[in-house]
Amino acid sequence: MFYTEKRDGFARLGVFEVNGLILKTPAMLEEELLKKIDFGKAPYAVKKIFPEIYEDLKPSGDVEILSGLQAMSPREIAESFSELRGNRPIYAVAYAEPVNVSLLVYLGADLVDNIMAIAKAYNGIYYMGDIELRLERMTEFPCRCEFCRGQKLNELKREEILRIVAGHNTEQLRMEVQKCRILIEEEKLRNYVEAKTKLNPELTALLRFSDLEHGVCFPRFRRSTCYFNSQESLNRFEVKYFLNRIAECYRPKTRALLLLPCTAKKPYLLSQTHRIIRSAVNVNVNEIIISSPLVVPREFELMYPAVNYDTPVTGYWSDDEVAFVAGWLSRLVEKGKFEKIVAHVEGGYRKVVERALKDHDVVFTSEGNVLDSSSLKKLKKELEGYEKYDLFSEMFSHAFRYQFGFELGGFVRGKYPEIELQNKERVARFDLRYGNLDIYSPFAKELLKRGDYCIRIAEFEPTTTIFCAGVESADQKIRPNDVVVFYNSTYYGVGIARMHGKEMVEAKKGVAVEIRRRYRF
């Protein structure tokens, strides 16, 4: 028996019950546990060459066995994980090491083993984090684990040394698996994996192949900061989804457009730079903030990942960065009917604007520094005479379209960014933890009418958590961390999905929804 407790893309926290033992996954198998697994009579790699033979020799247990990984290319490994993903746990056999286990878990491995750790030990290799040391070059054990502490290399026999190293290597791998569990819980695994893959070209290739596939198990909204530190960051699901979705939902209304640089503080409106600009200039036009790799219309700055990301700032923009950001800026500008485009930018930001809008007459207002009095004076002159623009109302309209596909009217209350939409009663508010809209009864009823992001549950009184056993049907669009509406004949309410719609219907156990509020019909 296996069930999911929490998802983070393909990675998941789960519970695996085997022969009376209960394992929290991802987990490392060793010793007696390995004897309880049916490995079949042929490695999974055989399926690629002789599929008919593999069908006769494949394992028959409750675990998806992914063996023969050593013989596969990065593309084949990514494809194999894709073929095996489902409700059963995936066991990546004899392949896990400290340097690659986080990527295996990211791809969907629920179970790994210490076979490679022991094999490396008896081949004279000592794990030191992500580094492999040769025993013949060591004069002491640098680690202070229970196996290495107090041991003197020059006083031990070869057999004793290898036994110690096997135990040490196993502990190093175990620590990495435990780290993966913590990172999944905190929704930070992708950041860690991007850093790890830079240690090995094959791991980088494997991550790039896996990024060609993004299923409904990837959340649109997260509680964690999104770090854009490498080329692979451009391929993250969050980046692709955000840019494509805002290109669909963006509806600029003003006759002029202001382009501004991003800031370290999020949301941008709270940054010192943007506050100084807005205190000196009456901004009543649409704005687009330029960053890398994001391009963010002001209306979307409270949505994830725009509300919670970080990127290295050096002042230098590579040609790839400029081209990527310029392409998206051009698409967004074409959504409006702008009579004037004002760019208050310098350096690499200006390069982006010049490439993206080479066919437009852009007015550049910064003269060396965007906060210089002369620059602000010039900007103020260019933005005079425009009618008042209700930015906060437009933020709600754009967020509704982005998150749910339609919008609901009302008036805005509160102090930015803690703003909410009301219409006789509270309709929605921005949830800065996840970078999305949290909704209340009026909007929940609209979703029920449309059947969007809705989950039908059995006839019971929901309290704090809805388990998969109580789910009868669910909208297939639902992703983990989506705001959803649950209902039966007596109750309806709002909650946070903990798995995607298909999974919560098919799974026999596990948490489907965490309830935020409940109402009676």
Secondary structure, 3 states (H helix, E strand, C coil): CEEEEEEECCEEEEEEEECCEEEEECEEECCHHHHCCCCCCCCCCHHHHCHHHHHHHCCCCCCEEECCHHHCCHHHHHHHHHHHCCCCCEEECCCCCCCCHHHHHHHCCCEEECHHHHHHHCCCEEEECCEEEEHHHCCCCCCCCCCCCCCCHHHCCHHHHHHHHHHHHHHHHHHHHHHHHHHHHCCCHHHHHHHHHCCCHHHHHHHHHHCCCCCCCCCCCCCCCEECCCHHHHHCHHHHHHHHHHHHHCCCCCCEEEEEECCCCCCHHHCHHHHHHHHHCCCCCEEEEECCCCEEEHHHCCCCCCCCEECCCCCCCCHHHHHHHHHHHHHHHCCCCCCEEEECCCHHHHHHHHHHCCCCCEEECCCCCCCCHHHHHHHHHHCCCCCCCCHHHHHHHHHHHHHHCCCCCCEEEEECCEEEEECCCEEEEEECCCCEEEECHHHHHHHHHHCCCEEEECCCCCCCEEEHHHEEEECCCCCCCCEEEEECCCEEEEEEECCCHHHHHHCCCEEEEEEEEEEEC
